[in-house]
Structure formats: C-alpha cells, structure tokens
Amino acid sequence: MTLLGIISDTRGLFREEVVAALGGCELIIHAGDVGSPMVLDRLRELAPVIAVRGNVDTAPWAQVLPETEVVRISSHRLYILHDRSRLTLDPVGAGMAAVVFGHSHKPLAK
C-alpha cells in the first residue's frame, strides 16, 4: 500500500502545516495552482511530487507542468487535472480508479 498525499491551490504559499499533514507520504500529487516553483521544491523535500498546471500557473517556470497526468499506483490509475469542468474523458471507461482535481477549493469524494 502506498501512502499518497494530495494538495492543490497553494498559490505560491507553503504553510508549515503541510509538513505535518504530508510528512510520511510516499508520493505527493499537486492538483494545480502551484503558484511558485518554491512550493514544489519544498514538497519534494517530503516525497516525490507529481504536479499539473492550474489556471494561475502562467509563468514560464510552470510551462513544463502538464495540464493532465495519469499516475499508476499499484494496480490503480489516477487521472489528475486542475479543473474538473475540463475533464474530457470518461474516467470509468478509461479505467481510472479516481480523478484528482483542485480549483473548486472544496473536497469531494464520490
């Protein structure tokens, strides 16, 4: 089993509470609106990071971030994007175990 940490919409802020919340994770997913490369650097001190670009990630440093990503964890595939209204695939039909997104600032589990 993999301990997965999920974060989004940091908008350039790295709060120390993140260390306690995500410390011990084996992988961290950032679902966009990173805001600063420093955030990713700090997260990488905790665990490997997979990040996608959000709507505020317009600076040149962020252009290397993909808009979507598929992550395989064990036998599960996760589809990651920032804004779920931009989801262009059927996650179940595509074999995804979950869709990870940010943008709404509201947790949702279905």
NUSELUM-40508 format. One record per residue (C-alpha): residue in one letter; x, y, z. Coordinates in steps of 0.1 Angstrom, whole numbers, plus 5000, padded with zeros to 4 digits. Layout:
REM NUSELUM-40508
aXYZ
...
END
This chain:
REM NUSELUM-40508
m500050005000
t501250354991
l500650655014
l499550924990
g499351294998
i497151534977
i497351914977
s496252184954
d495752564951
t498752664971
r499152974950
g502753024960
l502252974997
f503852685016
r502452655051
e504252465077
e501152265084
v501852095051
v504851925066
a502851765094
a499951675070
l502051525042
g505151415061
g505551035057
c503851025023
e505450824997
l504151034968
i502551384967
i500151494940
h499751864935
a496551934915
g497452274902
d497552644910
v501052584924
g501952954922
s505652924927
p508352664920
m509452704957
v506252514966
l507252214945
d510852234959
r509552224995
l507151944987
r509951744971
e511751765005
l508951545018
a508451294989
p508451274951
v505951504936
i503751484905
a502151824897
v499851954870
r499452314859
g496452524871
n494952844858
v497253064879
d500352884867
t501153104838
a504753204845
p507553054823
w508652804850
a505152644850
q505052574813
v506852244820
l503952124841
p501451914821
e497752014821
t496851644829
e498651344841
v497950974847
v499550814877
r499750444883
i499850344920
s499949964923
s497049844901
h495250174903
r495350454877
l494550814888
y493751094864
i494951434876
l493951774863
h493252114879
d489752204869
r487351914867
s485052104843
r487752054818
l487651674821
t487351534785
l487351164792
d485050914808
p487150814838
v485350484844
g485550394807
a489250484807
g489950264836
m490650534862
a490250454899
a489850814907
v490051174894
v492151414914
f491451784909
g491752124926
h490252454916
s487052434935
h488652474969
k486052214981
p486851844990
l484751594971
a484651214973
k482251004953
END
